[in-house]
Every structure is written in structure tokens, then in C-alpha cells.
Amino acid sequence: MSTIKVTNLRNESSGTNNLVLTSGGDTQITGALGLGGATYGTSGQVLTSAGSGSTPTWADVSASNLTRGTEVSATGSSVLFSSIPSGVRRITLILDSVSLSGADNLLVQIGDSGGLETTGYVSRAQYMDNSSTGASTSTSGFLHWSSGSAFASRGTFVLVNMSGNKWVSTGITTNDSVTNLSSGVKTLSGTLTQIALDTTGTNSFDGGNVNIFYEV
């Protein structure tokens, strides 16, 4: 195989060096860069690799994949966010000063088109304050301490799709004097379509706001 050594290619009508290969290995191009002939894409597009051995192409820049839900008041026995689109990979549940009517703890439950699932969770929660700690587990949802009716929880739960229908959750909230941590895992029967903030008993929500962000 022969080797062609080129230091510059010149536009014969203008004398301009349109392509220069420098001794340092750099390529300098004057004018537009086309692919497969005069294929320059459209304004705002980016060059995208098609993998080894394939020709790259021009492609539109993807729009933001982060969607914010509608903030709702924390009232009643649970707070449900439904109609989550297929393909979501990460969900953040946000609590702003959420309080309960009693001493129940919080549960985050997820579900598919068949409804919320209330079994099969592996979940652990722990609280810490200046003088004590405590921990508990649950199979009914992603457990999180609320510290009783005298406190309002502020923080986030982050759920990440690990593979298939398996979801991993971590949570951290604080109130006036306590830090609450949680983690867990749950494999759904089908594709996730809904998430709810619930309680471990019969207490109802009586204050604060809840919202979600999700990424596809």
C-alpha cells in the first residue's frame, strides 16, 4: 500500500490553502466541512458518532430530558403522582415541610399499570439527632422516619432505575432537630407509571407540599 504525503491542498482558482496537514499532525480546514459530499447539516446540529467503522452524521441537539411535575399540597391519606411516562430512568420526590396528624412514619411506594405495589420492598430507615439514633425496616414501601406529628419533613427521595423494572431508592430529610436517612430496592411487575407518598399507619397528611422531577 502506498502512502501519500500532503502538506496542503490549494484552491486552484484562488490560491487559498483549503486543507493543510501540519508537521505536528494537526488538520486545518478553511471553509465548510461536509460529510458524504456536500452534507453540512442544518443550523444548530452537532456531529454524532455512529460507532466504529460507520460514517458520523449530523443530528439535532436533544432537548432537556428533565420534567417537573405539578406541586401539590400534602393532604389526605396519600399523595399520588400517576401517568409517569414509559422510559423514565430517575425520579426525585421533593418534600417541603410535610407533616402528619400523628406519629406514623413515611412510605414511598411505586407501581405500574396494575397499581401501586405494597409488598416486596427491601427498605431500611434511620434517624439521628443530638442524643439518640434509631432504625427500622419495611417490606411495604421505601420507609422513612417522620419523627412524629410535631415535625415537618424537608428533603428528597431519589429513585434510580438500575435495570429492567428494578428501582433503587435513597432518601434524606431533616426537620427541626432530626436527620432522617433511608435506602432500599424494589423490582416492579411492570414498567413504572406511578409513585406515591404514604404512611405506615392511619395518619393523614396535614401540611406541606410535594412535587416530583423525572428524567427519561
N, C-alpha and C positions, 0 to 999 in steps of 0.2 A: 504494500500500500504506500502510495506516495504522500508526501507532506507538502502542503502549500503554505509558504510563509508570506504573510501580508502585513505591511506596516500601515498602509492606508488605502482606502478606495475613494476615488475622486469623482465628483460630478463633472463629466467632461464638458458640459455647456457653461458651467460657472467657475470651474476651477476649485470649488469648495471641497474639502476633505470631509465626506459624509460619514465615513466609518474609519476609525483609527484604532489599531491594536498597539498599545504601548509596550515598551520593553518590560514593564513591570507587570504585565498581564491584564491591564485594565482595558475595557472596551468603551470607546467614546463614540456616541451616535449623535449626529446632527440631523434633525428632522423627526418625523413621527415614526413610531415603532409599530409595525403591522405583523399580524400572525396569519399564516396561510394565505399570503397575498395581502391585499390592502384591507386587512381586517383590524380596525382600530378600536372597536367597541364604541360605546356611547359615553357621553359626559357623566362622570361620577362613578363609572365602573372600575373594578380592580382586576388585576391579573390573578387567576386562580389555577393552582396546580391540579392536574388530573392524575397524578401519580407517575411512577417510573415508566418510561417508555411511551408516554402519552403526551399529546400536544396540550399545552396550557390554553385556557380560554379566558375571555373577558366575562365577568359576572357582576351582577348588581350587589351592592353592599347590603347585607342583611339588616333589617330594621331591628330595633331593640326587642329582645325576647322576654323582657320583664314586664309583667302585667300587674297592676294594683287593683285589688278588689274594692268593694264599697264598704266603707266603715259603718259598723252597726253598733247600737247600744247593747250592752250585756244585760239582758233581761230574760226572765223565764227560766226553764229548766235546762236549756242548752242553747248554744249559738252555732248555727249550721251555715256552712258555705258549700253550695252544691253547684252543679253544672261546670265543674272544672274540666277543661278540655283535655282530650287524649294527648299523650306525649309529654306531659309535664314531668320535669325531672327534679324540681326543687320547689318546696313550699315554705314560706315563712309566715307563721301565725304571730300576730302582734297584739299584745295586751297592754292597755293603757288604764291603769287604776281600776282593775277589775276586782269586784268584791262579791262575797256570798252572804246569804242570810244566816249561815251557821258555820260549823266547824268542818264541813266536808273538805276534801281535797279536790284538785282539778284532774280531769281526764281529757286527753286529746284522742279522739277516735277517728279513723279513716274508713272509707268504704268505696265500693264500686257500684255498678248499676243495680246490684241486688240489695243495696242499702248499707248502712254503717255496720261494721263488724265489731262485735263486743267480746270476742274471745281470741286466743292465740297470740296475744302480745307478750313479749318479754321486756319488762319495764322496771326500772328502779329509780327512786327519787330520794333526795337527801336535802335536809335543811341545815343551816349553820347560823348561829348568832354569837353574841359575845360570850355566852356562858355554856352553851349546850349544842349538841347535834342530834339528829335523828334520821332514820332511813326506813323505807318501806318498799314493797314490790307490788306489781299488779299484772294480771293477765287480761284485764278487761279494757285496757287502753294505755296510752302513754301517761303514766302517773306523774303528778306534780303537786308539791305541797302548796297550800294556800295560806297556811298559818292562822286560819280561823276568821270569823266574821269581822274582827276588829281591824283587819289589814286589807290593803288594796294592792294587788299584784301588778307589776310593771316589768315587761321584758318580752322575750321572743321564744318561740319553738321553731326549730329548723328541721324539716323533713327532707331527706335526700333519697332519690330512687337509686338503689345500689345496683340492681339488675332485675329484669323481668318485672314482677309485681312486689318485690321486696323493698321495704322502706325503713330507713334508719332515722331515728329522731334524737335530737339533743335540745335541751331547754335550760334557760337561765332567767330567773325573775328576782326582783327584790321588792321589799315593802319597807315599812318604816324602820325595821330593825333586823330583818332576816334575809339571808340569801338562800335561794332555792335552786337546786340543780337536778336535772333528770336526764335519762338516756334510755333508749330501747330500740327494738326491732320488731317488725310485723310484715308477714307476707300475705297479701290480699288474695282473694279468689280470682279477681279480675283486675282490669285497669282502673286505677284510682279516678274517681269522679267527684268525691266529696270529703270534707273534713269538718269535724265538729268539736267545739269546746264544751265539755260536760262536767259533771261532778261525780264523786264516788258514792253519793247517797241521794237524799231527797231535797237537799237545799237548792234554792234558786239563786240566780244572779240578780244583784240589786244595785249595781253601779259599774261605771266604766265603759270603755269601748273596745271593740275588737275589729281587726282587719287582717287581710292576707295579701301577700305578694306571691306570684308563682312564675317560674321560668320554664320555657319549653325548648 
